[in-house]
Amino acid sequence: MATTVAETPAARLRRRYPSFNDLQHRARRRVARFAYDFVAGGVGDGAPNVAHNRAAMDAVRIVPRYALDVSAVSIRTELFGRDYAAPVGVAPMGNIGMVWPEADAILAAAAQRARIPYVSSTVANVAMEELARIAPDVFWFQLYGLPGDKHALSFDLIRRAEAVGAHALVVTLDVPARQKRVQDVRNGLVMPFRYRPRTFLDIARAPFWALEMLTKGQPTFPNMRQYVGETAGLAEMAGFVQANMITGVTWEDIARFREAWPRALVLKGIQHPEDAERAVQLGVDGIWVSNHGGRQFDAAPASIDTVPAIAAQVAGRAKLLYDGSIRSGLDVLRSLAVGVDMCFAGRAFLYAVAALGAAGGDHAAAAFMEEVRGTFAQAGVLSVADAPRATVLHPNAVRFEPPRNAPGG
């Protein structure tokens, strides 16, 4: 007599939510609309660059190779002297506790279990000290510059990141000015939440989210607490962030950060080969190609389309990292094939948490790893090191003209 094997909870979730779109759809129905819009949206009316990133990724084609032994495909990789189980990590995301309480901690724990990089934001809703305790083997810290008093607070954050054992410092460059995220403006999004009739309606339509938020409380910015005061409330901390994170980071600042930071230093937001060259000359270890998920400059090119030129310029002198519409294992392979060493996903992980709560981080990590392995095998790619040798069709890759005063220009 045949017996039926009970379906595990993880297997049930994989069957019910097999794709990024499934998770996004559930997240949209489960959380308050203003919180969902905060994640899904970008800069400019209609967030054009979010869609542009996706269209550019879809345009990248890989010519598969067959009749190979793919039984021993490996997706393991090494970066900055550390081993990781897959070439994908969790990108830094600020204030994601608004989307689901304790989302930072959920994703840090999932990354630790999966052995993939986890990058905590300066404006995470869980303190870096706690996140480093949760994910000691995979913890990185992302720094937004606080330029007052010659970057005194920036250097203190760097000191704290070193003290908790962050394996890499990721300095974000692509926020020289605040941009108008139109949907957030329409929603009247501020911290703390301002309860207007529309806000109450959004909350009423998201009872699971509302219950979690009521139980856990509105998110705060604990990395800032010691600079504002231990008794500071959310309004004071939010005001402090608004007042002090007011400008971008200069090349002179980066040189000082390089002197202060003893481990891997990564610059995030690079989109031009000349900037990548300058970064290499300053001794950075990683160049992170990104247009901030379409959330900063709506005329910027799609991130994936600038990778080949930057990879050619860097020529292996620094590792190349990437984010921008990473939603599947296929997107990971596409990124590796055009020249990336490690890629990161933001929305894909956060939608999983918004859709599934505490189970979401593990679900997203497992899905990525399963898909990366399967996509490698299908394309005839045997390892991460093998991926750049794949035959790629990349019709929208940006070709940068040399400067007019360059030799031969």
CORPE-V260003 format. One line per field, one symbol per residue. ss: DSSP state (A for helix, B for strand, O for the rest). phi: phi as a letter, one per 40 degrees, with the letter a starting at -180 (. if undefined). A space follows every 10 residues. Layout:
BEGIN
ss=???
phi=???
END
This chain:
BEGIN
ss=OOOOOOOOAA AAAAAAOOOA AAAAAAAAAA OOAAAAAAAA OOOOOOOAAA AAAAAAAAAO BBBOOOOOOO OOOOOOBBBO OBBBOOOBBB OOOOOAAAOO OOAAAAAAAA AAAAOOOBBB OOOOOOOAAA AAAAOOOOBB BBBOOOOAAA AAAAAAAAAA AAAOOOOBBB BBOOOOOOOO OAAAAAAOOO OOOOOOAAAA AAAAOOAAAA AAAAAAOOOO OAAAAAAAOO OOOAAAAAAA AAAAOOOOOO AAAAAAAAAA OOOBBBBBBB OOAAAAAAAA AOOOOBBBBO OAAAOOOOOO OOAAAAAAAA AAAAOOOOBB BBBOOOOOAA AAAAAAAOOO OBBBBOAAAA AAAAAAAAAA AAAAAAAAAA AAAAAAAAAO OOOAAAAOOO BBBOOOOOOO OOOOOOOOO
phi=.cbcccccdc ccccccbcbd cccccccccc bddccccdcc cacgcgfccc ccdccccccc bbccbbgbcb cbdbbcabaf gbcbcacabc ccbcfcccca dgddcccccc ccccgbcbbc cdbccbcdcc ccccbccbcb bbbccbcdff gdcdccccdc ccccgdcabb ccbcbcacbc cdcccccgca bcdbcbdccd cdcccbcccc ccccccgccb bcccdccchc ccccdccccc cccbcbacbc cccccccccc bcbcbbbbhc bbdccccccc ccgccabbca bgggbbaccc ccdccccdcc ccccfgcacb baaigcbacc cccdcccchc cabbbbddcc cccccbgdcc cccccccdcc cccccdcccg ccacccdccc cbbbcbdcbc ccdcccdgc
END
